[in-house]
Amino acid sequence: MMQTWGLVTSSRFRWWSTLVLLAVASPGAGEGGRGGVGQSSTGAAATSVPRLEHLPAGTVFRTDRTPAGWSHLVLKSTPVLTSGDLGAVSDAAHVTARRIRVSILADVGRDANAYRLRRIGVGLAAPVVGRGEDGGDVIVEATNVGDSSGEWSAKERIILAAGSRELSRASLAAATPTFAIVRTPTTCLVGAEHETVDVMYAVLVEPDSGRVRLFACKPAKDDRPAVVRELDAPAVVESPLHVKAKSFAGIPVSWSFAMIDIPPGVERPLPADLARLLASGTMPLAEARTIEAAFRALAASTARESARVQTPGR
């Protein structure tokens, strides 16, 4: 695969990693047009499942403020080139990598009886220029970067387009009114190689309180066991990337970039039955509810451990 940061990129470009996913912060945190978590206009939300949407270009958000129609910032992940063939990439590559952030927004609401996860929005964002640190970020597309994100070179637009293509592969693997899994085919570092791995993010919404628990999942690969970690949400993180360069006559001619690991968090063992279910394709509602129950059990174990840490000697 040909990927270039200052360079030329082929159609087989594999985006650095996609995060994606999702979760939701505590209710009331968002300030977009609704001033936080809103009420459903119909009881249909009680049986509907969340949908995955791609955020439109021009959508502006900050860590403490979401755009109209969205209640929470879930994730903003900034790629950072940290290992591998760093000497084979230019300084401009490092700057471009940090400029394009995978971003996730969520729409959480309450109907007559409970909180529900309505929508998950995914997009690539860039910093708003000319407004200082409080300017926030804006969703961009290769064909529509707008004015607020500044100037983009042709090479940067190529990279942005490749990232958008990779992100478009994200899908909902399972969903219930209070639970969702986003499957994101991601280029990851596996041993010394760059391979595509189905990284997944699971979101649990507590129906009574609206609290959300977020888990990142990396399936087993070769002799490496599956990994599940509970993350704080919302997550504003840096994603370390590994660089692999191919050379011709001693000159680097192509580059690939791979996620080194899923974000850090509280690590949990993955039950065998759950690992089997996660390895399947899109799951019907019945199986999604089974997986939801398994993740709720993991969340409960995390809560018990936190309680023991906070009350030593008991």
C-alpha positions as CSV (number, residue, x, y, z in Angstrom):
1,M,0.0,0.0,0.0
2,M,1.2,3.4,-0.9
3,Q,0.7,6.1,1.6
4,T,2.4,9.5,1.5
5,W,2.8,12.3,3.8
6,G,4.5,14.7,1.6
7,L,4.3,12.2,-1.1
8,V,2.0,10.2,-3.4
9,T,-0.8,8.1,-2.1
10,S,-2.4,5.2,-4.0
11,S,-6.0,3.9,-3.6
12,R,-4.8,1.2,-1.3
13,F,-3.8,3.8,1.3
14,R,-4.8,2.5,4.8
15,W,-5.7,5.2,7.2
16,W,-3.7,5.4,10.4
17,S,-6.4,3.9,12.5
18,T,-9.9,4.8,12.8
19,L,-11.2,5.1,15.7
20,V,-14.0,5.0,16.1
21,L,-16.1,4.9,18.5
22,L,-18.4,5.7,20.7
23,A,-19.7,6.4,23.8
24,V,-21.4,9.1,25.5
25,A,-20.5,11.3,28.4
26,S,-22.7,11.9,31.4
27,P,-26.1,13.4,30.6
28,G,-26.3,17.2,30.5
29,A,-22.7,17.7,29.4
30,G,-23.6,18.8,25.9
31,E,-24.5,22.3,25.0
32,G,-25.5,22.1,21.4
33,G,-28.7,23.6,20.2
34,R,-30.7,21.5,22.8
35,G,-28.7,22.4,25.9
36,G,-27.9,18.9,26.8
37,V,-29.8,15.6,26.8
38,G,-33.3,16.2,25.3
39,Q,-36.6,14.4,25.4
40,S,-37.8,12.1,22.7
41,S,-40.8,13.4,20.8
42,T,-42.2,9.9,20.5
43,G,-42.3,6.6,22.4
44,A,-40.8,4.9,19.4
45,A,-37.3,5.5,20.9
46,A,-38.0,2.8,23.4
47,T,-37.7,0.1,20.8
48,S,-35.5,1.8,18.2
49,V,-31.7,1.2,18.0
50,P,-29.1,3.8,17.4
51,R,-27.8,4.5,13.8
52,L,-24.4,5.4,12.6
53,E,-24.1,8.7,10.6
54,H,-21.2,10.5,8.9
55,L,-20.9,14.1,10.2
56,P,-21.3,16.8,7.5
57,A,-18.4,19.1,6.6
58,G,-18.6,22.3,8.5
59,T,-19.8,20.9,11.8
60,V,-18.0,22.8,14.5
61,F,-17.5,21.4,18.1
62,R,-15.4,22.0,21.2
63,T,-14.6,19.8,24.1
64,D,-17.2,21.6,26.2
65,R,-19.7,22.4,23.5
66,T,-21.5,20.2,20.9
67,P,-23.3,21.4,17.7
68,A,-27.0,21.5,17.5
69,G,-28.6,18.1,17.3
70,W,-25.8,16.3,19.2
71,S,-25.6,16.0,23.0
72,H,-22.0,14.8,23.6
73,L,-18.5,14.7,22.3
74,V,-17.5,11.1,22.6
75,L,-14.0,10.9,21.2
76,K,-11.3,13.1,19.6
77,S,-8.3,11.1,18.7
78,T,-5.1,12.8,17.4
79,P,-2.6,10.6,15.5
80,V,1.1,11.0,16.5
81,L,3.9,9.3,14.6
82,T,6.0,7.8,17.4
83,S,7.9,4.7,16.2
84,G,9.2,2.8,13.3
85,D,10.9,4.4,10.3
86,L,10.6,8.0,11.6
87,G,13.7,9.1,9.7
88,A,12.0,8.3,6.4
89,V,9.2,10.8,6.9
90,S,9.4,14.6,6.7
91,D,8.6,17.1,9.4
92,A,5.5,18.0,7.4
93,A,4.3,14.4,7.8
94,H,4.2,14.9,11.6
95,V,2.3,18.1,11.3
96,T,-0.3,16.6,8.9
97,A,-0.8,13.6,11.0
98,R,-1.7,15.7,14.0
99,R,-4.0,17.9,11.9
100,I,-6.6,15.2,11.0
101,R,-8.5,13.9,14.1
102,V,-11.0,11.0,14.2
103,S,-14.0,12.5,16.0
104,I,-17.2,10.9,17.4
105,L,-20.3,12.7,18.5
106,A,-23.3,11.1,20.2
107,D,-27.0,12.0,20.4
108,V,-28.4,10.7,23.7
109,G,-32.0,11.4,24.8
110,R,-34.6,10.4,27.3
111,D,-38.0,9.2,26.4
112,A,-40.9,8.9,29.0
113,N,-39.1,6.1,30.8
114,A,-35.4,5.9,30.2
115,Y,-32.3,7.2,28.5
116,R,-31.6,5.9,25.0
117,L,-28.7,6.1,22.5
118,R,-30.2,7.6,19.4
119,R,-27.3,8.3,17.0
120,I,-23.5,8.1,16.7
121,G,-21.8,10.5,14.4
122,V,-18.3,9.9,12.9
123,G,-16.1,12.2,11.0
124,L,-12.6,13.6,10.5
125,A,-11.9,17.0,12.1
126,A,-9.2,19.7,11.9
127,P,-8.5,22.5,14.3
128,V,-10.3,25.8,13.7
129,V,-7.7,28.4,12.8
130,G,-7.4,32.0,13.9
131,R,-9.4,31.6,17.1
132,G,-6.9,30.4,19.5
133,E,-7.3,27.3,21.8
134,D,-11.0,28.0,22.2
135,G,-11.7,27.7,18.5
136,G,-12.5,24.0,18.6
137,D,-12.5,21.7,15.7
138,V,-14.5,21.5,12.4
139,I,-15.4,18.4,10.4
140,V,-13.7,18.4,7.0
141,E,-13.8,16.5,3.7
142,A,-11.3,16.4,0.9
143,T,-13.8,18.2,-1.4
144,N,-15.0,20.5,1.3
145,V,-12.5,21.8,3.9
146,G,-14.3,25.1,4.2
147,D,-12.5,28.3,5.4
148,S,-12.3,27.8,9.1
149,S,-9.7,25.0,9.0
150,G,-7.2,27.0,7.0
151,E,-5.3,26.2,3.8
152,W,-4.8,22.6,2.6
153,S,-2.2,21.5,0.1
154,A,-3.1,18.9,-2.6
155,K,-1.1,16.3,-0.7
156,E,-2.9,17.0,2.5
157,R,-6.3,16.6,0.7
158,I,-5.1,13.3,-0.7
159,I,-4.4,12.1,2.8
160,L,-7.7,13.5,4.0
161,A,-9.5,11.6,1.2
162,A,-7.8,8.4,2.1
163,G,-8.7,8.8,5.8
164,S,-12.3,9.4,4.8
165,R,-12.4,6.2,2.8
166,E,-11.0,4.2,5.7
167,L,-13.5,5.8,8.1
168,S,-16.4,5.0,5.8
169,R,-15.8,1.3,6.5
170,A,-17.0,1.7,10.1
171,S,-20.2,-0.1,10.8
172,L,-22.6,-1.0,13.6
173,A,-22.0,-4.6,14.4
174,A,-24.6,-4.8,17.1
175,A,-27.1,-2.4,18.6
176,T,-29.9,-2.3,21.2
177,P,-31.7,0.9,22.5
178,T,-29.0,1.1,25.2
179,F,-26.0,-0.5,23.6
180,A,-23.9,-0.4,20.5
181,I,-20.8,-1.8,19.0
182,V,-18.9,-0.1,16.2
183,R,-16.6,-2.3,14.2
184,T,-13.8,-0.4,12.6
185,P,-11.4,-2.2,10.2
186,T,-8.1,-0.6,11.3
187,T,-4.4,-1.0,10.2
188,C,-2.7,-2.2,13.4
189,L,0.8,-3.2,14.3
190,V,0.8,-7.0,14.7
191,G,4.3,-8.2,15.7
192,A,6.5,-6.4,13.2
193,E,3.8,-6.2,10.4
194,H,1.0,-3.8,9.5
195,E,-2.3,-5.8,9.3
196,T,-6.0,-5.0,9.2
197,V,-7.7,-5.7,12.5
198,D,-11.4,-5.3,13.4
199,V,-11.0,-2.9,16.3
200,M,-14.4,-2.5,18.1
201,Y,-15.9,0.0,20.6
202,A,-18.8,-0.9,22.8
203,V,-21.0,1.6,24.5
204,L,-23.4,1.0,27.3
205,V,-26.0,3.5,28.4
206,E,-27.6,3.1,31.9
207,P,-31.3,3.5,31.2
208,D,-32.0,5.1,34.6
209,S,-29.1,7.6,35.0
210,G,-27.9,8.0,31.4
211,R,-24.4,7.1,32.5
212,V,-22.3,5.7,29.7
213,R,-19.6,3.1,29.8
214,L,-17.1,2.7,27.0
215,F,-15.0,-0.3,26.1
216,A,-12.3,-0.7,23.4
217,C,-11.9,-4.2,22.0
218,K,-9.1,-5.7,19.9
219,P,-9.7,-9.4,18.9
220,A,-7.2,-12.2,19.2
221,K,-4.6,-12.3,16.4
222,D,-2.3,-15.3,15.9
223,D,-1.0,-16.2,19.4
224,R,-2.0,-12.8,20.9
225,P,-5.1,-12.9,23.1
226,A,-8.0,-10.5,22.7
227,V,-7.9,-7.3,24.7
228,V,-10.8,-5.4,26.2
229,R,-10.3,-2.1,28.1
230,E,-12.8,0.2,29.7
231,L,-12.1,3.9,28.8
232,D,-13.1,7.2,30.3
233,A,-15.7,8.9,28.2
234,P,-15.5,11.4,26.6
235,A,-12.0,10.5,25.5
236,V,-9.7,13.2,24.1
237,V,-6.6,11.1,23.3
238,E,-3.4,10.8,21.2
239,S,-3.1,7.7,19.1
240,P,0.6,6.6,18.7
241,L,1.3,5.3,15.2
242,H,4.1,3.1,13.8
243,V,5.7,4.0,10.5
244,K,6.9,1.5,8.0
245,A,8.7,2.7,4.9
246,K,9.6,0.8,1.7
247,S,12.7,2.0,-0.2
248,F,13.9,1.8,-3.8
249,A,17.7,2.3,-4.3
250,G,17.9,3.5,-0.8
251,I,15.2,6.2,-1.2
252,P,11.8,5.8,0.6
253,V,9.0,5.5,-1.9
254,S,6.0,4.3,0.1
255,W,4.9,4.5,3.7
256,S,2.2,2.8,5.9
257,F,1.0,3.9,9.3
258,A,-0.5,1.5,11.9
259,M,-2.2,1.9,15.3
260,I,0.2,0.6,17.9
261,D,-2.5,-0.2,20.4
262,I,-6.0,0.6,21.5
263,P,-6.3,3.5,24.0
264,P,-5.2,2.8,27.6
265,G,-7.8,1.9,30.2
266,V,-8.8,-0.7,32.7
267,E,-8.1,-4.0,31.1
268,R,-10.6,-6.9,31.4
269,P,-10.4,-10.6,30.4
270,L,-12.7,-11.4,27.4
271,P,-14.9,-14.4,28.1
272,A,-14.6,-17.1,25.3
273,D,-18.3,-16.9,24.4
274,L,-18.1,-13.2,24.1
275,A,-15.0,-13.4,21.9
276,R,-16.8,-15.8,19.6
277,L,-19.8,-13.5,19.2
278,L,-17.6,-10.5,18.5
279,A,-15.9,-12.4,15.7
280,S,-19.1,-12.8,13.8
281,G,-20.6,-10.3,11.4
282,T,-23.6,-8.0,12.0
283,M,-25.6,-9.5,14.8
284,P,-29.4,-9.6,15.2
285,L,-31.1,-8.0,18.2
286,A,-31.2,-11.2,20.2
287,E,-27.5,-11.7,20.0
288,A,-26.9,-8.0,20.6
289,R,-28.8,-8.2,23.9
290,T,-26.6,-11.2,24.9
291,I,-23.4,-9.3,24.2
292,E,-24.8,-6.3,26.0
293,A,-25.4,-8.4,29.1
294,A,-21.8,-9.6,28.9
295,F,-20.4,-6.1,28.7
296,R,-22.6,-5.0,31.6
297,A,-21.0,-7.8,33.7
298,L,-17.6,-6.4,32.8
299,A,-18.8,-3.0,33.8
300,A,-20.0,-4.3,37.1
301,S,-16.6,-5.9,37.8
302,T,-14.9,-2.6,37.1
303,A,-17.2,-0.8,39.5
304,R,-16.5,-3.4,42.3
305,E,-12.8,-3.0,41.8
306,S,-13.1,0.8,41.9
307,A,-15.0,0.5,45.2
308,R,-12.3,-1.6,46.7
309,V,-9.6,0.9,45.7
310,Q,-11.6,3.8,47.2
311,T,-12.3,1.9,50.5
312,P,-8.9,0.3,51.5
313,G,-9.0,-2.1,54.4
314,R,-12.5,-3.4,53.8
